[in-house]
Amino acid sequence: MQSIPNFEFLFGETMEIFLIVILLLLVVALGGWIGFLEYRHRQLANSFRMLMTGRGGADLESSLVDFVSRMNHIEQTMQAIDQRMNTVQVQLPYFTQHVGIVRFNPFSDKGGDQSFALAILDDHADGIVLSSMQSRTDNRVYGKPVVGGQSTYTLGNEEREAIARAMKPRA
């Protein structure tokens, strides 16, 4: 083996072998590093391919377009529900919400508590009061409008009590 004349006077022949071993180790280390980088590149390429094609075969762009479309539909549905809810909240006080019933016996000498007064009211105490008078031979039913808890017709004690029960706060 012929030594390199320029380096022989500095290092000697032992140093040449040492440099060759170091360069060889450096080549092996760089080869290992390149192998590692190739392995990571393949992993990232597979991940990217999976991201772009998806599991169902759809690419990322079409998946995002589909997602945005569904989100827009959900937003429109939520706005429609919100509008309906606001409408119901405005109308809610006018819905029948309060019911009160009083059973009584109008004829103390006959029958039982077969007669009743039934108040059906909204939050403003507007509605109707129905009275049913039961006797052995007949049944009479009376209906009276109620506005603000009062009626233009004369209310009996049982009818007033039914209105009071209907408007009584619930626990």
C-alpha positions in Angstrom: 0.0 0.0 0.0 1.4 3.3 -1.0 0.9 6.2 1.4 -0.2 9.6 0.4 2.9 11.7 0.3 1.4 15.0 1.5 0.0 13.5 4.7 2.8 11.1 5.5 5.1 13.7 7.1 2.2 14.9 9.3 0.5 11.7 10.5 2.4 8.7 9.4 1.0 5.5 8.1 -1.0 4.7 11.3 -2.9 7.9 10.8 -3.9 6.9 7.3 -5.6 3.8 8.5 -7.2 5.7 11.3 -8.6 8.2 8.8 -9.9 5.5 6.6 -11.7 3.8 9.5 -13.2 7.1 10.5 -14.4 7.8 7.0 -15.8 4.3 6.7 -17.7 4.8 10.0 -18.9 8.1 8.8 -20.2 6.6 5.5 -21.9 3.8 7.5 -23.5 6.4 9.8 -24.7 8.5 6.9 -26.1 5.4 5.2 -28.0 4.6 8.3 -29.3 8.2 8.5 -30.4 8.0 4.9 -32.1 4.7 5.6 -33.9 6.2 8.6 -35.0 9.3 6.6 -36.3 7.0 3.8 -38.3 5.0 6.3 -39.8 8.2 7.8 -40.5 9.6 4.3 -42.5 6.4 3.4 -44.5 6.6 6.7 -45.3 10.3 6.1 -46.2 9.6 2.4 -48.6 6.8 3.5 -50.1 9.1 6.1 -50.5 11.8 3.5 -52.0 9.5 1.0 -54.5 8.2 3.6 -55.3 11.8 4.5 -55.9 12.8 0.9 -57.8 9.8 -0.2 -59.7 9.0 3.1 -61.0 5.6 4.1 -64.0 5.7 1.8 -61.9 6.8 -1.2 -63.0 10.4 -1.0 -60.2 13.0 -1.2 -59.7 15.6 1.5 -61.2 18.4 -0.6 -64.5 16.6 -1.2 -64.6 15.5 2.4 -64.1 19.1 3.6 -66.7 20.4 1.1 -69.2 17.8 2.3 -68.4 18.8 5.9 -69.0 22.5 5.3 -72.2 21.7 3.4 -73.5 19.7 6.4 -72.5 22.4 8.8 -74.3 25.0 6.7 -77.4 22.8 6.7 -77.2 22.4 10.5 -76.8 26.1 10.9 -79.9 26.8 8.8 -81.8 24.2 10.8 -80.7 25.7 14.1 -81.8 29.2 12.9 -85.3 27.8 11.9 -85.6 26.1 15.3 -84.5 29.3 17.1 -87.2 31.2 15.1 -89.9 28.6 16.0 -88.8 28.7 19.7 -89.1 32.5 19.7 -92.6 32.3 18.2 -93.6 29.7 20.8 -92.2 31.9 23.6 -94.3 34.8 22.4 -97.4 32.7 22.1 -96.8 30.6 25.3 -98.7 32.9 27.7 -101.8 32.5 25.5 -101.8 28.6 25.6 -104.0 26.8 28.0 -101.8 26.1 31.0 -103.9 26.4 34.1 -106.7 24.0 35.0 -108.7 23.9 38.2 -111.6 21.7 39.1 -114.0 21.7 42.0 -116.4 18.9 42.6 -119.5 19.7 44.7 -123.1 18.6 45.5 -125.5 21.4 44.6 -128.4 19.5 46.3 -127.5 18.8 49.9 -130.4 16.4 50.3 -129.8 14.2 47.2 -126.9 12.6 45.4 -123.1 13.0 45.8 -120.4 15.2 44.4 -121.3 14.5 40.8 -121.4 18.2 39.8 -118.3 20.1 39.0 -116.8 23.5 38.0 -113.9 23.4 35.6 -111.7 26.4 34.9 -109.4 26.3 31.8 -107.2 29.4 31.6 -104.0 30.8 30.1 -101.3 32.8 31.8 -103.4 36.0 31.6 -106.3 34.2 33.5 -108.3 34.3 30.2 -110.3 31.3 29.2 -113.5 29.6 30.2 -115.2 28.1 33.2 -117.5 25.1 32.7 -120.1 24.1 35.3 -122.0 20.9 35.3 -125.0 20.5 37.6 -126.0 16.8 38.0 -129.3 15.7 39.4 -131.2 12.4 39.3 -133.2 13.4 36.3 -131.0 15.7 34.3 -127.6 17.3 33.8 -127.1 21.0 33.1 -123.8 22.4 31.7 -123.0 26.1 31.7 -120.0 27.7 30.0 -118.9 31.2 30.9 -116.0 33.2 29.4 -113.3 34.4 31.7 -111.1 37.5 31.1 -108.4 38.4 33.7 -109.9 36.0 36.2 -113.4 37.6 35.9 -116.5 36.9 33.9 -119.2 39.2 32.6 -121.6 36.5 33.9 -122.2 36.0 37.6 -119.9 33.3 38.9 -120.9 30.9 41.7 -118.7 30.1 44.6 -117.5 26.8 43.1 -116.6 28.6 39.8 -114.6 31.3 41.6 -112.8 28.5 43.5 -112.1 26.6 40.3 -110.5 29.8 38.8 -108.5 30.4 42.0 -107.2 26.8 41.9 -106.3 27.1 38.3 -104.3 30.2 38.9 -102.7 29.0 42.1 -98.9 28.8 41.7 -97.7 25.2 41.3 -94.8 23.8 43.3 
